Amino acid sequence: MSVAHDHGGFGPYTAEDLHAREDEGRGLELEDGWLVELSPSAPHNWAARQVQDILQEAATDVKASVFIAGGGEWEISTPAGIRKPDVFVVPRNVARASIVDRNPVVIPGIEVLLVVEVVSPGSGSERTDRVRKLKEYATLGIPQYWLAEFAPSPSIQIFALDDVAATYRRVRTVSAGNLAEATVEADTTITVRFDPRVLTEF
């Protein structure tokens, strides 16, 4: 992760600056007025895709009216600015308002039901995923935050929001060879079950 320097490296930038770029801000987040470059690896992207597929299948099974976003291109608004989670779940009507009606253009973070970030060990974004976003997403009131890891071995940490303290508590950590199980509350309950081993299976 590195700071993308525009305008001679001076900030702070706004969401309008991010979207006005020739590349429309692809591969960048807006954090505290600075444009931060995202540089995910192929293993990172594969793990994120696996999680997205698992969530999509679980949502489809119960006909939940949700949108499962992935690929690091869908934007949500946060207290820091603009984040592009690896995977997130949002009610379908909220996604439609943003994607089709373009009102608002950025999906409001307060509408998100679950965020999943894939940790890339040793990367510049690792601390952001483990510390910064843990606080940021809790402040928004997002009910669940998952940290998926593909190295040194696949695992997933599931955090649930403590509404009173506005912080996350770790519910469980599940390693490869074990069953991770969680529910996501949307218009209907989505039950998700998987072995974290799938994060690296091809």
C-alpha positions in Angstrom: 0.0 0.0 0.0 1.4 3.4 -0.9 0.2 7.0 -1.1 -0.8 8.0 -4.6 0.6 11.5 -5.0 -1.4 13.9 -7.2 -1.2 17.7 -7.4 2.4 17.6 -6.3 1.6 15.3 -3.4 -0.5 17.8 -1.5 -3.8 17.0 0.0 -6.3 16.7 1.4 -8.3 15.1 -1.4 -12.1 14.6 -1.5 -14.4 12.0 -3.0 -14.8 14.3 -5.9 -11.1 14.3 -6.5 -11.0 10.5 -6.4 -13.8 10.1 -8.9 -12.5 12.9 -11.2 -9.3 11.1 -11.9 -8.9 9.7 -15.4 -9.1 6.2 -14.0 -12.1 7.2 -11.8 -10.2 6.2 -8.7 -9.8 2.5 -9.6 -7.4 0.8 -7.2 -7.5 3.6 -4.7 -9.2 4.3 -1.4 -9.6 7.7 0.2 -8.3 7.8 3.8 -8.2 11.0 5.8 -8.0 13.1 2.7 -5.2 11.0 1.1 -5.4 8.7 -1.9 -4.1 5.3 -0.9 -3.2 2.7 -3.5 -4.4 -0.8 -3.2 -2.1 -3.5 -4.6 -3.6 -6.9 -4.0 -1.8 -10.0 -5.1 -3.2 -12.9 -7.1 -3.6 -15.2 -4.0 -5.3 -12.3 -2.2 -7.8 -11.8 -5.0 -8.4 -15.6 -5.3 -9.2 -15.8 -1.6 -11.6 -12.8 -1.8 -13.3 -14.4 -4.8 -13.8 -17.7 -2.9 -15.4 -15.8 0.0 -17.7 -13.9 -2.4 -18.8 -17.1 -4.0 -19.5 -18.8 -0.7 -21.6 -15.8 0.5 -23.5 -15.6 -2.8 -24.4 -19.3 -2.7 -25.6 -19.0 0.9 -27.7 -15.9 0.0 -29.1 -17.5 -3.1 -30.1 -20.7 -1.1 -32.5 -18.6 1.1 -33.4 -16.1 -1.6 -32.1 -13.2 0.4 -32.6 -9.8 -1.2 -28.9 -8.8 -0.9 -26.1 -7.7 -3.1 -22.7 -9.4 -2.6 -20.0 -7.0 -3.7 -16.5 -8.1 -4.5 -13.4 -7.3 -6.6 -12.4 -4.3 -4.6 -14.1 -1.9 -6.9 -17.4 -1.2 -5.1 -17.2 1.8 -2.8 -18.6 2.4 0.7 -18.5 5.7 2.6 -16.8 5.6 6.1 -15.6 8.2 8.6 -12.2 8.0 6.9 -13.6 8.7 3.4 -14.0 6.0 0.8 -13.2 2.3 1.3 -13.3 -0.6 -1.2 -13.7 -3.7 0.9 -12.7 -7.0 -0.6 -16.2 -8.4 -0.1 -19.3 -6.9 1.5 -23.0 -7.6 1.8 -25.6 -4.9 1.5 -29.4 -4.9 1.0 -30.3 -5.2 -2.7 -32.4 -2.0 -2.7 -29.4 0.0 -1.3 -27.1 -1.4 -4.0 -29.6 -0.5 -6.6 -29.9 3.1 -5.4 -26.2 3.4 -5.8 -25.4 1.4 -8.9 -28.5 2.0 -11.0 -30.0 5.3 -9.8 -26.6 6.7 -8.8 -28.2 8.3 -5.7 -26.1 8.2 -3.7 -23.1 7.3 -5.9 -21.2 5.7 -3.0 -22.9 3.0 -0.9 -23.4 4.3 2.6 -21.3 2.3 5.0 -24.0 2.4 7.6 -26.2 0.2 5.3 -23.6 -2.6 5.1 -24.4 -5.9 6.8 -21.0 -7.6 6.6 -17.5 -6.6 5.5 -14.8 -9.1 4.7 -11.2 -8.0 4.3 -8.5 -10.4 3.1 -5.2 -9.9 4.9 -2.0 -9.9 2.9 0.7 -10.8 5.4 3.6 -8.3 5.4 1.8 -5.8 3.2 1.3 -2.2 3.9 -2.4 -2.8 4.2 -2.1 -5.5 6.9 -2.2 -3.1 9.9 -5.1 -1.1 8.3 -7.2 -4.3 8.0 -6.3 -5.6 11.5 -6.5 -2.4 13.4 -7.8 0.7 11.6 -10.7 -0.9 9.7 -11.7 -2.8 12.8 -12.5 0.5 14.5 -13.7 2.3 11.4 -16.3 -0.3 10.5 -17.4 -0.7 14.1 -18.0 3.1 14.3 -20.4 2.7 11.3 -22.3 0.0 13.1 -21.6 -2.7 10.6 -22.9 -5.9 12.3 -20.0 -8.2 11.3 -16.4 -8.0 10.2 -14.5 -11.0 8.9 -10.7 -11.1 8.5 -9.8 -13.9 6.0 -6.2 -15.0 5.8 -4.6 -17.2 3.1 -1.0 -17.3 4.5 0.8 -18.9 6.2 -2.3 -21.1 6.4 -6.0 -20.4 5.6 -8.1 -19.1 8.4 -10.9 -16.7 9.2 -11.6 -14.5 12.2 -15.3 -13.6 12.8 -16.0 -10.4 14.7 -19.5 -9.3 15.8 -20.4 -5.8 16.8 -21.0 -4.9 20.5 -23.7 -2.3 20.0 -23.3 -0.8 23.4 -19.5 -0.3 23.2 -19.5 0.3 19.4 -16.6 -2.1 19.1 -16.1 -5.6 17.7 -15.6 -8.7 19.8 -14.0 -11.7 18.2 -16.5 -14.5 18.1 -14.2 -17.2 16.8 -11.1 -17.9 14.7 -11.4 -20.9 12.4 -8.4 -22.6 10.8 -8.2 -24.8 7.7 -9.7 -28.3 8.3 -12.5 -26.9 10.6 -15.9 -25.6 9.9 -16.6 -21.9 10.0 -20.2 -21.1 10.6 -21.9 -17.7 10.8 -25.3 -16.1 10.1 -25.9 -12.8 8.4 -29.1 -11.0 9.1 -30.7 -9.5 6.1 -34.4 -9.6 5.0 -33.9 -13.3 5.9 -31.2 -15.1 7.8 -28.3 -16.2 5.7 -26.4 -19.1 7.2 -22.8 -19.5 6.0 -20.7 -22.7 6.5 -17.3 -23.4 5.0 -13.9 -24.7 5.6 -11.3 -21.9 5.3 -9.2 -24.3 3.3 -11.2 -23.3 0.3 -9.5 -19.9 0.4 -6.4 -21.4 -1.3 -8.0 -24.3 -3.2 -8.0 -24.0 -7.0 
